[in-house]
Amino acid sequence: MAATNTTIVTDAADATANSVLNVSMTNVTKLTPTNYLMWSLQVHALLDGYGLAGYFDGSVTTSAATLTTGDVVTVNPAFTV
């Protein structure tokens, strides 16, 4: 009897939360003035699809690592790496 590997996804949120950004590098081409625009559009679409574009265009800002209240410096609970 042949063994069969089957994966069953019961929760779509778990499947997408653990997804990894995967870019195929099988066709590596040097960027030139003629192919840059197409490359840029593809990369921006990829980043938009993963919700990461804001980190590259500056529209998403990071929280400060520490909070200062008076003379007390504490770790910011909203800051995560």
N, CA, C and O atoms as a Tinker XYZ file with bonds, in Angstrom:
   324  protein
     1  N      0.850000   -1.177000    0.000000    73     2
     2  CA     0.000000    0.000000    0.000000    64     1     3
     3  C      0.889000    1.232000    0.000000    63     2     4     5
     4  O      1.802000    1.340000    0.819000    81     3
     5  N      0.634000    2.144000   -0.895000    73     3     6
     6  CA     1.443000    3.351000   -1.002000    64     5     7
     7  C      1.000000    4.371000    0.035000    63     6     8     9
     8  O     -0.192000    4.539000    0.292000    81     7
     9  N      1.973000    5.045000    0.624000    73     7    10
    10  CA     1.664000    6.083000    1.607000    64     9    11
    11  C      1.266000    7.362000    0.882000    63    10    12    13
    12  O      1.848000    7.718000   -0.143000    81    11
    13  N      0.279000    8.040000    1.423000    73    11    14
    14  CA    -0.190000    9.289000    0.833000    64    13    15
    15  C     -0.087000   10.391000    1.869000    63    14    16    17
    16  O     -0.582000   10.250000    2.987000    81    15
    17  N      0.559000   11.492000    1.497000    73    15    18
    18  CA     0.644000   12.642000    2.390000    64    17    19
    19  C     -0.488000   13.597000    2.056000    63    18    20    21
    20  O     -0.585000   14.085000    0.930000    81    19
    21  N     -1.342000   13.864000    3.032000    73    19    22
    22  CA    -2.471000   14.755000    2.827000    64    21    23
    23  C     -2.449000   15.827000    3.898000    63    22    24    25
    24  O     -2.284000   15.526000    5.080000    81    23
    25  N     -2.616000   17.076000    3.490000    73    23    26
    26  CA    -2.695000   18.182000    4.429000    64    25    27
    27  C     -4.103000   18.735000    4.402000    63    26    28    29
    28  O     -4.629000   19.069000    3.341000    81    27
    29  N     -4.706000   18.829000    5.567000    73    27    30
    30  CA    -6.051000   19.372000    5.670000    64    29    31
    31  C     -5.969000   20.666000    6.465000    63    30    32    33
    32  O     -5.489000   20.680000    7.598000    81    31
    33  N     -6.440000   21.749000    5.865000    73    31    34
    34  CA    -6.456000   23.038000    6.544000    64    33    35
    35  C     -7.849000   23.246000    7.098000    63    34    36    37
    36  O     -8.826000   23.306000    6.352000    81    35
    37  N     -7.932000   23.357000    8.426000    73    35    38
    38  CA    -9.239000   23.531000    9.049000    64    37    39
    39  C     -9.545000   24.991000    9.338000    63    38    40    41
    40  O    -10.711000   25.357000    9.491000    81    39
    41  N     -8.533000   25.819000    9.415000    73    39    42
    42  CA    -8.749000   27.232000    9.707000    64    41    43
    43  C     -7.928000   28.059000    8.735000    63    42    44    45
    44  O     -6.700000   28.072000    8.813000    81    43
    45  N     -8.592000   28.747000    7.824000    73    43    46
    46  CA    -7.896000   29.528000    6.800000    64    45    47
    47  C     -7.063000   30.640000    7.414000    63    46    48    49
    48  O     -6.021000   30.996000    6.864000    81    47
    49  N     -7.498000   31.199000    8.546000    73    47    50
    50  CA    -6.744000   32.279000    9.187000    64    49    51
    51  C     -5.383000   31.773000    9.646000    63    50    52    53
    52  O     -4.384000   32.478000    9.506000    81    51
    53  N     -5.331000   30.551000   10.196000    73    51    54
    54  CA    -4.055000   29.990000   10.617000    64    53    55
    55  C     -3.142000   29.752000    9.426000    63    54    56    57
    56  O     -1.932000   29.958000    9.524000    81    55
    57  N     -3.697000   29.328000    8.318000    73    55    58
    58  CA    -2.892000   29.048000    7.134000    64    57    59
    59  C     -2.281000   30.324000    6.580000    63    58    60    61
    60  O     -1.122000   30.314000    6.164000    81    59
    61  N     -3.024000   31.419000    6.563000    73    59    62
    62  CA    -2.483000   32.659000    6.014000    64    61    63
    63  C     -1.604000   33.380000    7.018000    63    62    64    65
    64  O     -0.683000   34.090000    6.613000    81    63
    65  N     -1.851000   33.226000    8.308000    73    63    66
    66  CA    -1.042000   33.901000    9.316000    64    65    67
    67  C      0.383000   33.369000    9.322000    63    66    68    69
    68  O      1.313000   34.099000    9.665000    81    67
    69  N      0.566000   32.116000    8.949000    73    67    70
    70  CA     1.887000   31.514000    8.969000    64    69    71
    71  C      2.549000   31.492000    7.601000    63    70    72    73
    72  O      3.595000   30.866000    7.435000    81    71
    73  N      1.958000   32.164000    6.618000    73    71    74
    74  CA     2.541000   32.146000    5.284000    64    73    75
    75  C      3.831000   32.954000    5.263000    63    74    76    77
    76  O      3.997000   33.909000    6.022000    81    75
    77  N      4.717000   32.561000    4.401000    73    75    78
    78  CA     6.017000   33.203000    4.281000    64    77    79
    79  C      6.101000   33.868000    2.920000    63    78    80    81
    80  O      5.656000   33.314000    1.915000    81    79
    81  N      6.673000   35.055000    2.900000    73    79    82
    82  CA     6.872000   35.759000    1.644000    64    81    83
    83  C      7.839000   34.946000    0.798000    63    82    84    85
    84  O      8.980000   34.715000    1.198000    81    83
    85  N      7.386000   34.517000   -0.364000    73    83    86
    86  CA     8.202000   33.677000   -1.226000    64    85    87
    87  C      8.241000   34.293000   -2.612000    63    86    88    89
    88  O      7.212000   34.402000   -3.280000    81    87
    89  N      9.414000   34.691000   -3.037000    73    87    90
    90  CA     9.587000   35.295000   -4.350000    64    89    91
    91  C     10.441000   34.354000   -5.179000    63    90    92    93
    92  O     11.542000   33.980000   -4.776000    81    91
    93  N      9.935000   33.980000   -6.319000    73    91    94
    94  CA    10.674000   33.086000   -7.199000    64    93    95
    95  C     11.843000   33.830000   -7.832000    63    94    96    97
    96  O     11.663000   34.903000   -8.408000    81    95
    97  N     13.014000   33.275000   -7.726000    73    95    98
    98  CA    14.207000   33.902000   -8.291000    64    97    99
    99  C     14.750000   33.076000   -9.457000    63    98   100   101
   100  O     15.959000   33.054000   -9.692000    81    99
   101  N     13.872000   32.405000  -10.179000    73    99   102
   102  CA    14.328000   31.562000  -11.274000    64   101   103
   103  C     14.741000   32.369000  -12.489000    63   102   104   105
   104  O     15.564000   31.911000  -13.282000    81   103
   105  N     14.186000   33.559000  -12.649000    73   103   106
   106  CA    14.517000   34.391000  -13.797000    64   105   107
   107  C     15.147000   35.687000  -13.294000    63   106   108   109
   108  O     14.451000   36.685000  -13.108000    81   107
   109  N     16.447000   35.673000  -13.077000    73   107   110
   110  CA    17.157000   36.837000  -12.566000    64   109   111
   111  C     17.658000   37.652000  -13.751000    63   110   112   113
   112  O     18.406000   37.156000  -14.593000    81   111
   113  N     17.230000   38.913000  -13.803000    73   111   114
   114  CA    17.605000   39.801000  -14.885000    64   113   115
   115  C     18.143000   41.091000  -14.296000    63   114   116   117
   116  O     17.586000   41.612000  -13.329000    81   115
   117  N     19.207000   41.606000  -14.861000    73   115   118
   118  CA    19.778000   42.867000  -14.410000    64   117   119
   119  C     18.781000   43.992000  -14.692000    63   118   120   121
   120  O     18.211000   44.073000  -15.780000    81   119
   121  N     18.582000   44.860000  -13.690000    73   119   122
   122  CA    17.667000   45.980000  -13.890000    64   121   123
   123  C     18.294000   47.008000  -14.814000    63   122   124   125
   124  O     19.466000   47.361000  -14.684000    81   123
   125  N     17.487000   47.474000  -15.742000    73   123   126
   126  CA    17.913000   48.491000  -16.701000    64   125   127
   127  C     16.830000   49.563000  -16.755000    63   126   128   129
   128  O     15.743000   49.362000  -16.214000    81   127
   129  N     17.104000   50.687000  -17.391000    73   127   130
   130  CA    16.060000   51.712000  -17.524000    64   129   131
   131  C     14.810000   51.199000  -18.246000    63   130   132   133
   132  O     13.721000   51.733000  -18.038000    81   131
   133  N     14.949000   50.191000  -19.077000    73   131   134
   134  CA    13.786000   49.699000  -19.822000    64   133   135
   135  C     12.955000   48.683000  -19.040000    63   134   136   137
   136  O     11.758000   48.560000  -19.302000    81   135
   137  N     13.542000   47.950000  -18.091000    73   135   138
   138  CA    12.758000   46.956000  -17.358000    64   137   139
   139  C     12.475000   47.358000  -15.907000    63   138   140   141
   140  O     11.777000   46.635000  -15.197000    81   139
   141  N     13.000000   48.488000  -15.462000    73   139   142
   142  CA    12.808000   48.904000  -14.070000    64   141   143
   143  C     11.338000   49.146000  -13.736000    63   142   144   145
   144  O     10.871000   48.719000  -12.679000    81   143
   145  N     10.608000   49.816000  -14.610000    73   143   146
   146  CA     9.215000   50.144000  -14.320000    64   145   147
   147  C      8.387000   48.877000  -14.104000    63   146   148   149
   148  O      7.601000   48.815000  -13.158000    81   147
   149  N      8.546000   47.882000  -14.949000    73   147   150
   150  CA     7.797000   46.632000  -14.795000    64   149   151
   151  C      8.192000   45.928000  -13.500000    63   150   152   153
   152  O      7.328000   45.423000  -12.783000    81   151
   153  N      9.488000   45.890000  -13.194000    73   151   154
   154  CA     9.958000   45.278000  -11.950000    64   153   155
   155  C      9.356000   46.003000  -10.748000    63   154   156   157
   156  O      8.875000   45.368000   -9.809000    81   155
   157  N      9.387000   47.326000  -10.783000    73   155   158
   158  CA     8.871000   48.124000   -9.677000    64   157   159
   159  C      7.381000   47.862000   -9.454000    63   158   160   161
   160  O      6.941000   47.724000   -8.313000    81   159
   161  N      6.611000   47.794000  -10.523000    73   159   162
   162  CA     5.182000   47.514000  -10.402000    64   161   163
   163  C      4.935000   46.129000   -9.806000    63   162   164   165
   164  O      4.027000   45.958000   -8.993000    81   163
   165  N      5.734000   45.146000  -10.202000    73   163   166
   166  CA     5.574000   43.789000   -9.679000    64   165   167
   167  C      5.921000   43.726000   -8.196000    63   166   168   169
   168  O      5.215000   43.086000   -7.417000    81   167
   169  N      7.007000   44.389000   -7.806000    73   167   170
   170  CA     7.419000   44.381000   -6.398000    64   169   171
   171  C      6.385000   45.120000   -5.549000    63   170   172   173
   172  O      6.037000   44.656000   -4.463000    81   171
   173  N      5.898000   46.246000   -6.020000    73   171   174
   174  CA     4.886000   46.991000   -5.265000    64   173   175
   175  C      3.599000   46.180000   -5.132000    63   174   176   177
   176  O      2.972000   46.199000   -4.073000    81   175
   177  N      3.197000   45.475000   -6.176000    73   175   178
   178  CA     2.003000   44.630000   -6.103000    64   177   179
   179  C      2.203000   43.505000   -5.091000    63   178   180   181
   180  O      1.284000   43.172000   -4.342000    81   179
   181  N      3.389000   42.924000   -5.065000    73   179   182
   182  CA     3.699000   41.865000   -4.109000    64   181   183
   183  C      3.636000   42.398000   -2.681000    63   182   184   185
   184  O      3.037000   41.773000   -1.806000    81   183
   185  N      4.255000   43.556000   -2.450000    73   183   186
   186  CA     4.245000   44.148000   -1.113000    64   185   187
   187  C      2.833000   44.557000   -0.700000    63   186   188   189
   188  O      2.453000   44.380000    0.457000    81   187
   189  N      2.055000   45.099000   -1.631000    73   187   190
   190  CA     0.658000   45.440000   -1.340000    64   189   191
   191  C     -0.132000   44.193000   -0.972000    63   190   192   193
   192  O     -0.945000   44.218000   -0.048000    81   191
   193  N      0.102000   43.115000   -1.686000    73   191   194
   194  CA    -0.610000   41.870000   -1.428000    64   193   195
   195  C     -0.354000   41.318000   -0.043000    63   194   196   197
   196  O     -1.245000   40.723000    0.565000    81   195
   197  N      0.853000   41.507000    0.463000    73   195   198
   198  CA     1.194000   41.040000    1.801000    64   197   199
   199  C      0.996000   42.114000    2.866000    63   198   200   201
   200  O      1.295000   41.889000    4.038000    81   199
   201  N      0.490000   43.287000    2.462000    73   199   202
   202  CA     0.255000   44.364000    3.417000    64   201   203
   203  C      1.527000   44.986000    3.958000    63   202   204   205
   204  O      1.535000   45.493000    5.080000    81   203
   205  N      2.603000   44.958000    3.183000    73   203   206
   206  CA     3.897000   45.464000    3.644000    64   205   207
   207  C      4.327000   46.759000    2.971000    63   206   208   209
   208  O      5.364000   47.316000    3.332000    81   207
   209  N      3.570000   47.249000    2.015000    73   207   210
   210  CA     3.985000   48.421000    1.239000    64   209   211
   211  C      4.201000   49.639000    2.125000    63   210   212   213
   212  O      5.108000   50.430000    1.865000    81   211
   213  N      3.400000   49.807000    3.151000    73   211   214
   214  CA     3.520000   50.959000    4.039000    64   213   215
   215  C      4.847000   51.046000    4.757000    63   214   216   217
   216  O      5.283000   52.139000    5.121000    81   215
   217  N      5.504000   49.908000    4.968000    73   215   218
   218  CA     6.802000   49.920000    5.627000    64   217   219
   219  C      7.893000   50.441000    4.697000    63   218   220   221
   220  O      8.925000   50.924000    5.164000    81   219
   221  N      7.678000   50.348000    3.401000    73   219   222
   222  CA     8.673000   50.802000    2.439000    64   221   223
   223  C      8.434000   52.222000    1.967000    63   222   224   225
   224  O      9.383000   52.941000    1.655000    81   223
   225  N      7.162000   52.638000    1.911000    73   223   226
   226  CA     6.895000   54.001000    1.451000    64   225   227
   227  C      6.814000   55.002000    2.600000    63   226   228   229
   228  O      6.643000   56.198000    2.364000    81   227
   229  N      6.934000   54.526000    3.843000    73   227   230
   230  CA     6.966000   55.418000    4.995000    64   229   231
   231  C      5.608000   55.757000    5.572000    63   230   232   233
   232  O      5.540000   56.531000    6.527000    81   231
   233  N      4.526000   55.218000    5.039000    73   231   234
   234  CA     3.201000   55.539000    5.566000    64   233   235
   235  C      2.906000   54.809000    6.878000    63   234   236   237
   236  O      2.020000   55.225000    7.624000    81   235
   237  N      3.637000   53.726000    7.170000    73   235   238
   238  CA     3.509000   53.031000    8.445000    64   237   239
   239  C      4.734000   53.384000    9.277000    63   238   240   241
   240  O      5.869000   53.182000    8.847000    81   239
   241  N      4.493000   53.907000   10.462000    73   239   242
   242  CA     5.608000   54.259000   11.338000    64   241   243
   243  C      5.678000   53.261000   12.482000    63   242   244   245
   244  O      4.669000   52.667000   12.864000    81   243
   245  N      6.857000   53.082000   13.019000    73   243   246
   246  CA     7.039000   52.159000   14.132000    64   245   247
   247  C      6.877000   52.907000   15.447000    63   246   248   249
   248  O      7.099000   54.116000   15.516000    81   247
   249  N      6.494000   52.190000   16.473000    73   247   250
   250  CA     6.362000   52.767000   17.804000    64   249   251
   251  C      7.745000   52.932000   18.420000    63   250   252   253
   252  O      8.690000   52.237000   18.045000    81   251
   253  N      7.855000   53.850000   19.358000    73   251   254
   254  CA     9.116000   54.028000   20.081000    64   253   255
   255  C      9.345000   52.805000   20.969000    63   254   256   257
   256  O      8.392000   52.227000   21.491000    81   255
   257  N     10.599000   52.416000   21.136000    73   255   258
   258  CA    10.924000   51.242000   21.946000    64   257   259
   259  C     10.688000   51.495000   23.429000    63   258   260   261
   260  O     10.398000   50.565000   24.181000    81   259
   261  N     10.810000   52.750000   23.850000    73   259   262
   262  CA    10.604000   53.091000   25.257000    64   261   263
   263  C      9.664000   54.280000   25.378000    63   262   264   265
   264  O      9.515000   55.078000   24.452000    81   263
   265  N      9.038000   54.376000   26.535000    73   263   266
   266  CA     8.176000   55.508000   26.863000    64   265   267
   267  C      8.791000   56.253000   28.034000    63   266   268   269
   268  O      9.261000   55.634000   28.989000    81   267
   269  N      8.792000   57.569000   27.967000    73   267   270
   270  CA     9.339000   58.379000   29.050000    64   269   271
   271  C      8.218000   59.201000   29.662000    63   270   272   273
   272  O      7.587000   60.014000   28.987000    81   271
   273  N      7.981000   58.980000   30.945000    73   271   274
   274  CA     6.993000   59.751000   31.691000    64   273   275
   275  C      7.726000   60.422000   32.844000    63   274   276   277
   276  O      8.137000   59.765000   33.800000    81   275
   277  N      7.883000   61.732000   32.742000    73   275   278
   278  CA     8.677000   62.435000   33.751000    64   277   279
   279  C     10.124000   61.994000   33.624000    63   278   280   281
   280  O     10.752000   62.189000   32.582000    81   279
   281  N     10.651000   61.399000   34.686000    73   279   282
   282  CA    12.027000   60.891000   34.670000    64   281   283
   283  C     12.078000   59.371000   34.553000    63   282   284   285
   284  O     13.155000   58.780000   34.627000    81   283
   285  N     10.924000   58.736000   34.371000    73   283   286
   286  CA    10.854000   57.277000   34.334000    64   285   287
   287  C     10.787000   56.798000   32.887000    63   286   288   289
   288  O      9.918000   57.211000   32.119000    81   287
   289  N     11.727000   55.912000   32.530000    73   287   290
   290  CA    11.755000   55.317000   31.190000    64   289   291
   291  C     11.289000   53.870000   31.320000    63   290   292   293
   292  O     11.859000   53.092000   32.085000    81   291
   293  N     10.246000   53.514000   30.565000    73   291   294
   294  CA     9.722000   52.153000   30.605000    64   293   295
   295  C      9.653000   51.586000   29.192000    63   294   296   297
   296  O      9.659000   52.329000   28.210000    81   295
   297  N      9.589000   50.276000   29.107000    73   295   298
   298  CA     9.471000   49.601000   27.819000    64   297   299
   299  C      8.067000   49.831000   27.279000    63   298   300   301
   300  O      7.085000   49.691000   28.009000    81   299
   301  N      7.973000   50.180000   26.017000    73   299   302
   302  CA     6.687000   50.416000   25.372000    64   301   303
   303  C      6.047000   49.074000   25.029000    63   302   304   305
   304  O      6.614000   48.320000   24.238000    81   303
   305  N      4.884000   48.751000   25.598000    73   303   306
   306  CA     4.252000   47.460000   25.290000    64   305   307
   307  C      3.764000   47.370000   23.841000    63   306   308   309
   308  O      3.548000   46.268000   23.336000    81   307
   309  N      3.589000   48.506000   23.167000    73   307   310
   310  CA     3.144000   48.496000   21.767000    64   309   311
   311  C      4.298000   48.249000   20.806000    63   310   312   313
   312  O      4.072000   48.005000   19.621000    81   311
   313  N      5.540000   48.310000   21.303000    73   311   314
   314  CA     6.708000   48.101000   20.451000    64   313   315
   315  C      7.022000   46.620000   20.393000    63   314   316   317
   316  O      7.313000   46.001000   21.417000    81   315
   317  N      6.965000   46.055000   19.207000    73   315   318
   318  CA     7.320000   44.650000   19.025000    64   317   319
   319  C      8.266000   44.532000   17.852000    63   318   320   321
   320  O      8.190000   45.302000   16.895000    81   319
   321  N      9.134000   43.587000   17.933000    73   319   322
   322  CA    10.097000   43.365000   16.852000    64   321   323
   323  C      9.607000   42.245000   15.992000    63   322   324
   324  O     10.263000   41.883000   15.015000    81   323
